[in-house]
Amino acid sequence: VKCRWDDGGGGWVVNHTAQSYPGYTFQSLHMSENGCREGKATAGDAIAYSGNSGLGTGAHYDFRIKIDGEYVPPATKYLESAVTGEPPKE
């Protein structure tokens, strides 16, 4: 888990990767500046809090996926996993 500020409008961005998904980067944007926990995490750990940073007009959750550096539409199973901490259902 790594946290960074995005000058392009995303506000506080949390990048999370997993050994079980090589080449994937899962991103959460517009997060709260307080509460991001960098380092190793286990499924189900709270790693950040939703917020209203960047160009957002209200608190919300913006979830994105990159595969080998390219954005792809997130499959529902990954979004559910990001929110619940449970492994994706195949």
Secondary structure, DSSP 8 states (H G I E B T S, - for coil): -EEEEETTTTEEEEEE--TTSTTEEEEEEEE-SS----S---TT-----BB--TT-SS-B-EEEEEETTEEE---HHHHHHHHH------
